Structures are given as structure tokens and as C-alpha cells.
Amino acid sequence: MRDTPLGSHNYRAFLWHAIFLSITVTFTEVNSVIPAMILEVGGDEFHIGIVTAIMIGIPLIAQLNFAGFLHGKRRKKPYLLAGINLRVLSLALIAITLIGVGGLSTTMALLLIYAELLLFTTGGAFAGISYVDLVGKSFHKELRQRFFTRKQLISGIGIFISALLARQVLHTFPYPQNYSFLFGAAAVVLLIATLGFWMIEEKPAGERQRSSYFQTLKSIPAVVRADSNLRSYLWFVNGMGFHVALIPFYVSLAKKNYFLDPALAGNLLFVQILGMITASLLWPRVVKSGGFKRVLKVWAGLSFLLPPAALFVSHYLPLPAYIALFLFTGAAISGRKVSQDAVIVELSTEENRVLYTAIIGTLNLSIAIFPIVIGTLIGFFGYVPVFIAVSLSALIARSALGRLVCPVDRPADHPPKGPSLFDT
């Protein structure tokens, strides 16, 4: 199938957004920059747990609130723009808060940052549902597969450049000017990224019945029971969610066993970005040979190995060896980013994609709950039992992949030989 003019136009529009979004994500990186900032403000592991839940868990739960509303809308582009502009506003507010953080108590500073990050993630949840739906409508299967892998690769260019800038800013400017500059720049760059969404040409969907929050909530059990493929993916993402929630705590482990200053935070971010870029270069080959399921397997394998590796290295090896581990955390993050939207699109249809996005987000309970719990558990039991338990959860999650069926994972000229579209 050849690319349609609409698909080609939207392809360029989505990639424009991806390039500039990658810069914003790097300046506000949830696994390194934000935890380091929270520690600088005066927080500890418990506060990292709260901010991780806000950044990762809350958006997934909030999607259910918006699913019923957005499902009945014929056009998603206006709501995508509304959500992304809320994110721009929240980043600007965080930059202003950090300018005056010296006149605030630690508790007040943390509460303000929590509230502004909550606005940021809520806007992202509102935009995220519309984004996945628009991607699903804009591209046919072959172009869609190329889009997800190429988006990750092209984003790597922006990520690499912005990682160099972020590292220099964190090293050169004193706290809190360094973090204020990063968040202010992130707001400006994200505003530029929205131009890509303005360029999207959307074909309106047919009329659909609008569902209330409670109607959407009540429909979830029946939908999950009827789709074994959805159940398998939910088992997988919940098992993997524990490691997603754990990644910011690699920074606090560095503080505990080594030290933490803005220069180290910048180095950790930079090495993590290198890992993401390197993995991005490899994912197209991985997808071509084994589909997105193989990406999920690599992600699960990294998530199994990294927690015990971090414990061993931090106890017995010098700091450079620990920094090197962030190459692999970057690869794990990249695996999640390149696969999560692609798998949701392929598991769903145009009619139920909004609902499936909300269900997968809402029932990803490990990411929603565990970030807050993990800080408390580490405080009571220490890093070792928590990190080992998370490693085992990734191993269990990998076993769920054997039952997962995803049409994008086998080319059209190779029909399935059995019940799975990508037997291994």
C-alpha cells in the first residue's frame, strides 16, 4: 500500500512534534533530572516516590476520566492541542516557582512543585488519548510501524543535543537557577513542538455514543474478559511497571553510596540518553526480525538484570562503573517508549482504541501505586529486598508474552502458522 497524501502529511507533522518533544522530555527527565531536583529541594526517597507517581502513575489513571468524553468526539485534534498547552503552562509555572524557591519552606516548595507537575501530567493524559487515536487513524500498518521506530530514532538526535545542553546547564549554573532554566526552556521548546499538532489534518470519525465516567468504568470488566490478548498485555505491563517505577531510585541509590551534585545528575542523564540513542538505532532491526514482541522481550530482560546489577556495582565498584549502568537504563526506557503506543494501536481497532488506551492505563496498577510505596519500603527494608523483588517481577512479566498476539509483529506476506502471529 502506498502512502496517502494525508498519511504522508501527518507523518511529517507527528515527527516535527517528536523532535521538539524529545528536548522537553530531556530537560524534565523523570528518571534523573526530576529526582535530583527533588533531592536538592530537600526531599528524600518518599518524596521521589510521590513525584514518580505523579509523573508516571497519575496520567494512566486520569485517562479513564477522559476516555468516555473523548470517545464520543468526532475530532480529537482540538483536545490534543488543549492538553499539550496545559503542559506548556505547567512547565512555565515550575520555572517561576524554582526562581523563588529560596523564600519558601521545603514543604511549601515541594507542594507547589507537586501541584504543577500534576497539572503537567493531567494535560498529558488528556492529550495522550487523542494522540494515540490520531496516530491510529493517520497511517496504514506499514507506515505506522515505520513511524514508531523512526520517531524513536529521530527523537534521539534531539535527545542527544538536549542532553549535552542539560548537562552543561546543571554543571555551570548554581541551584536553583539551573533547574529553573531547564524547565523554562522546556516550556518554550514544547510550545514550538505544538506547531506539529496544528499541522495535523484529521478526518472526522463517525458519530459515536458518548459515555460517562461510570459507564466507561462499568464496561471495563466485560471488555477485559472478552479479549484474552488484552489480558495478556495487562499482565505484562503490570509486571514491568514495578521496574518503571523503580528507575528514579537508581539516582537515590547513587546518593546513598556515592554522592549527588548537579554535575553527577547531568552525567547520569547524559549516559542514560546515550543508552536510549544506541537502543533507538537497534530497534528497527529488532522490529524487522522479531516484531515489537522482541522489543518487549529485550525490555523485560534488561529490567530483570538491572536491579541486582545496580546493587552489586554500587556496593563493590567505583562511581564510573555505576554511571555506566545508566546506558542500560536508557535502553530499557527506550524499549518502553518505542513499544507502548505501537502495541496499543495494534491491539485495538479505530472503534475501541480510546477505550483500550484508557483501560491499559487505568489497570496498569503497579505504575500507579508502586512509586509511592517503594520509597516507604526502601526506608523500612533497605534497597536490597526491594530491588530483588522488582527484578523477579520483570522475569514473571516476560512469561506473559507467550500468550500475546499483535498483528504488527508479522509482515502481511507471512501469515500466522498457529494461534499466535509471532511464534517464537
N, C-alpha and C positions, 0 to 999 in steps of 0.2 A: 504494500500500500504506500503510495506516495504521500508526502506531506501536503496537507491542505494549506491554502494561504492563511486561514485562521490559526491553524496549529503552528505554522512557522512564525507568525507574528507574535503569538502568545509565548512561544518558546523563547524568543529574544527578550520579551518583557519579563518573564519569570527569571531568566538568567541575570538580567540587569539588577533585579531586586536581590538575587542571591549574592552577587559580588559585593554590594554595599552592606548587605546584612551581615556578611562574614566579618566585616570590620567592626560593626557594632557588637557582635557576639564576642569577639576577641577582647575588646575594651571592657566588657562587662562579664567576663568568663565566670560561669557559676562554679567551676571546679577549682579555680585557682585565684583569680582576682577578687571575687566577692568574699570567699572565706578569709583571705589575707586582710581585706579591708575590715571585715567584722572583728578580727583579732586586733587590728590596730585601733579600732574604735573603743575596744575594751571588753569584747565578748570572749566566750570560751567555746568548748565543744557543743554545749547545749544550744548556744546561740547560732552556731553553724548549722545545727540540725534544724532549727526554726527557719532560717533563711533558705536552706536547701528545700525544705517542704514547700515554702512559698514559691520558689523558683521552678521546682520540678513537679511537685505533687498537686498543688492547688490548681494549676492550669488544666490538668487532666480531669479533676473533679468538676471544675467550672464548665467544662464542655457540655456536660449533661444539661446544665441550666439553659444553655443556648441552643441545644440541638433541636428541641421541639419548635422553637421560634424560627430558626433558620431553615428548617426542613420545608416549611410551607412557603418560603420566599422563592419567587421565580428568578431573581437576580441576587447573586452573592457579592458582587464587586463593591457596592456601597458599604456593606458591613465589614468587608475586608479592610477597606480604607479607614473606617471608623475605628476598628481595633488597632490598626498599626499607628494611627495618630495618637491614640491613648498612650501607646508605648513611648512615643516621642516626648509627650508631655511629662510622663513619669521620670524619664531619664534626665530631663532638664531640671525637674524638682530635686532629684537626688544630688545633682551637681551643686545646686544652690544650698541644700542642707549641709553638704560637706564643706562649703566655704565658711559657714558659720558654726561648724561643729565644736570649735573650741569654747564657745559660750554656752554649750549645752551639757547637761549631765550625761553620763554614759547611758542610763536608762532612756532618757528622752531622745538621745541621738539614735539609739537602736530602734525605738518605737517608730520614729519618723521614717527611718530607712525601711523598716518592715512595711509600713503603710504605702510608701512609694513603690516598693518592689511588688506589693500586692496589686496596685494599680497597673503596673507593668505586665504582670503575668495574666491578670484578668483580661486586659486588652489583647494579649497574645492568644488566650483561649478563644476569644470571640473571633479573632482573625484566623486562627488555625483551622477551624471547621470549614470556613469559607475557602481557605487556601486549598485544602485537600480536595474539596468538591470541584473547584475551578480547574485544578490540575487534571482530575479525572475526566472532566468534560472537554478539555482543550486538546488532548493528544490521543492518538491511537496507540495500541500496545507497544509497537516497536519504537516509536518516537518517545513514548513515556519512559521506557526502560533506559534509552539513551539519555533522556533528560535527568533522571535521578543520579546516574553515575557521573555525567558531565557536570552537573550542578555542584557535586561534591568536589570534583577536580578543579573547576574554575574558582570555586569559593576558596580553595587552597591558596590561590595567588593572593587574594585579598587578606586571607588569614595570615599568610607569611609576612606580608608587608606590615600589617597592623600589629603583629606580634613584635616585630622589631621596634616599631614606634612605641608600643605599650611598655616594652622592656626599658627603653630609653627614658620614657617619662617617669616610670616608677623609680628608676635609679637616679635620675637627675634632680627631680623636684622633691622637696620635703613633704611629709604627710601634714595636712590633708590635701594640699594643693595638687599632688599627683593624681589622687583618685578623683578629685573634683574635675580636673582637666579631662580625664578619661571618660567620665560619664557625660560631661558637656559635649565633648567631641562625638561620643556615641549618639547623642540626640541629633546633632547636625547631620551625621552620616546616614542615620536611619531615615531622616526626613528626605534626603536625596534618594534613598532606596525606594521610597513610596512612589517615585515617578514611574517605576516599572509597573506598579499596580494600576496607575492611571492609564497606562498604555494598553492594558488588557482589553481585548474585545470578547465580550461574553454573549453567548447565545442563550436567551432566556429559557429556563426549563418550563415544562408544562405545569399547570395548576396542581398543587398538592394540598392535602389537608394539613392545616396547622395543628400541632399537638401542644398541649400544656406540659409543664414540667412533670406533673404527676402522671399524665398519660404516657409520657416518654419513659418515666421510671417504671411504670407498671408493665410496659411492653418488653423490658429487658429480659426477664426470665424466659419468656416464650421464644424470643429471638435466639438466645444462647442455647436453649435446649434443641432448637431446630437445626443448628449449624455446628456440626462436630468440628469443622475446620476452625471456626471462631473460638470454640472451647480450647482447642489445642494451642492456638496462638495466645489466648489469655493465660493458660498455664505457663507458657514460655516467658511472656513479658513480665509476669509476676515474679517468677524465679529470678529473672535478670534484673528486676527492679531493685533488689537489695544491693546489687553492686553499683547500679547507677546512683543510688543514694549514698553509697559509701565513698565514692571518688573524692568529694571535697575533703574528706577526713584524712586523705593522704597528706594534705597540707598541714593539718594539725599534728599528725604523727611526725612530720619534719620538724615542727616547732618543739615538740617534746624531746626528741632525741638529738636534734642538732641545734638550730636556732631559726628565727624567722625575721627578716627585714625586707623592705621593699625590693632590694636588689635580688634577693633569693626568690621572692614571689615572681619577679619578672623573669628570672631564669627558668623557674618551673613552668611558667606559662609558655615561654619560648620553646622549650624542649617538647612540651605537650603538643604544641602546634606543629612542630616538625614531625611528630608521630602521626598526627592527623593528615598532614600533607602526603607523607610517604604512603600511608594506607590508601589515600584517595587515588594515588597513581596505580595502585594494585587492584582496586575494586572492579574496574571494568573487565579485567581479565578473569577475576573470580566469578563475576556475574555471567560472563560469556561461557565459562566452562561448567559452572555448577549452579547458576541461578542465585537469586537472593537468599535461598536457603543456606548456601555455603557461606555467605556473609554472616548470617545468623550463627552458624557453627563456629566461625572464627571468633566472633564477638563473645560467644559463650566460653570458648576455650581461654581467651585472654582474661575474662572475668573470673574464671576458676583459678588461674595461675597467679594473678597479680597480688591478691591479698597476702598469701603466705610469702611471696617474694618480697613484698614491702616490709613485712615483719622481720624476715631474715636479714635483708640488706640494712635496715635501719638499726639493727642491734649489733651487727658484726662488720659492716663495711663503711668506708668513709662517705661523706656527703656526695661527691661526684657520682658514685655508683647509685645512690638513691635518686639523684636528679635524672639519671639515665632511664630509670623506670618510667618516667613520665612520657618517654617515647611510646611505651606500650599502653599507658592510659589514654594517650591521644589516639592510638589505633582503635582502642575499644570504643571511645566516644565517636569516632568516625564511622565505625561499623553500625552503631545505633542510628546515627543521623542518616546514613545512606539507605538504610533498610526500612525504617519505621513507617514513613509515608508510603513508600513503594508497596510494602506488604499490605497496608490498609487498603490502598487503591485496588489491589488485585484480589483481595478477599471479598470486596464489596461490589455492588453494582451502582449505576447512577441513581437508582431509586432509593437505595438504602445506605449510601456512602456517608451521609451526615450522621445517621443513627449509629452506624458501625464505628465511626470516629469517636462519637460520644461514649459508646459502650466500652470500647477498648481503653479509652482514657479513664472513665469512671471506675472500671473494675481492675485497673492497674493499682491495686491496693498497696502493694509493697512500696511503690514510689511515693504514694500519697501519705502513708503513715510512718514508714520506717525512718525518714530523715530526722524527725523529732525524737524518736525512740532511741536511735543509735547513739546520740550524744549522751543520753542518760545511761545507756548500757555500758558505754566506754567508761563513764565516770564511776560506775559501780564495779564492773568486772575487768576493766582494762581493755587494751586493744586486741590482745591475742585471741580470746574466745570469740569476740565479735567478728574479727577478720576471717577466722577459720570457718565460722558458721556461714558467712556470706559466700565464701569460696565454694562450700558444699552446695549452697542453693543454686549457684550457676551450673554446677555439674548436674543437678537434678533437672534444671530447666532444659538443658541440652537434650535430655531424653524425650521431651515433648515434641521435638522437631520431627521425629519419625512419623508422626501422625498428621503433620501439617501439609496441606495441599495448596499450592499457589500457582495459578496458570502462567504467570510471567516467567516462571523458572524453567520452562522448556520451550524452545522455539517451535513455531507453528508447524514446521516441516518434520518434527519428531513427535508424533502423537504418543500419549502415555501408553505404557505396556500393562499397567495394572491400576490399582486404585489411587496411586499417588502420581502426580505429574512430575515429580522429580525423585525417583527412586535412587537410593544410594547404596 
